Amino acid sequence: MDALDAMQTRRTVGRLVDPAPDDAALARAFQAAVAAPDHKRLRPWRFLVITGDARKQLGGLMAQSLKQRKPDVSSEDMERESGKSLRAPMIITVVAKIDKTASIPEIEQTLATGAATQNLMLALHAQGYGTAWKTGPGSYSQVVRDGLGLASGDQIVGFIYAGSMSAQPPAMAPANWQDYVSAWSGTA
Ligand SMILES: Cc1cc2nc3c(=O)[nH]c(=O)nc-3n(C[C@H](O)[C@H](O)[C@H](O)COP(=O)(O)O)c2cc1C
């Protein structure tokens, strides 16, 4: 699959099943991720690969975070929340390790990590795996950040659910690029 095909055919995959990306596919995907543009080569990206029972622990952290936001949450909703992390055989938590002392603005460090995330997803897709980028309140919650052992400047950019596809995701009409592009010819 060439790069243009990968970019135009990647879709969020709702149902991800075993097997997770193998070591060789992961190595290629991470190599692609760390090739992302990155102002001053700060390399702010970090990737936590979560598989097996560790996913349950992540789910537990998500449920704790929900309980903190909604103290009267039902046990069913707690269970549902903690079960979400089992919806894929692998979750790659992408973290922007923000260097507040750097001359590069924080937003640029976050953007570089977002670019790495997209490279990671495209590289997995090009190798036949499915992915889904998830965030939600849990990704901004202290309980989850602490549970994952993150430092105070670290930001969770996303949880990339990864695995094999049990079915192709439904085709979606592509956005019309003409709706978003215009020429700027300067001011008179
Ligand atoms: C920063 C970011 C956060 C996202 N968070 C979520 C999320 O929490 N839940 C979700 O279902 N999708 C999430 N998505 C995925 C988008 O919903 C998805 O990309 C969009 O629906 C377009 O579908 P596509 O990926 O198939 O093109 C996120 C995407 C980005 C870029």
The ligand as an ORCA input file, in Angstrom:
! r2SCAN-3c Opt
* xyz 0 1
  C      -7.608     13.873     19.041
  C      -8.629     12.821     18.697
  C      -9.410     12.267     19.681
  C     -10.360     11.293     19.375
  N     -11.117     10.753     20.397
  C     -12.046      9.822     20.093
  C     -12.821      9.233     21.126
  O     -12.651      9.528     22.304
  N     -13.755      8.315     20.781
  C     -13.947      7.945     19.473
  O     -14.816      7.105     19.207
  N     -13.200      8.465     18.474
  C     -12.261      9.392     18.754
  N     -11.492      9.906     17.754
  C     -11.627      9.360     16.378
  C     -12.582     10.136     15.538
  O     -13.879     10.054     16.079
  C     -12.558      9.554     14.125
  O     -11.280      9.705     13.595
  C     -13.606     10.230     13.267
  O     -14.860      9.740     13.581
  C     -13.373     10.032     11.795
  O     -13.466      8.662     11.461
  P     -12.286      7.937     10.731
  O     -11.150      7.794     11.719
  O     -12.858      6.614     10.309
  O     -11.869      8.757      9.566
  C     -10.530     10.869     18.035
  C      -9.742     11.446     17.036
  C      -8.795     12.404     17.356
  C      -7.948     12.995     16.249
*
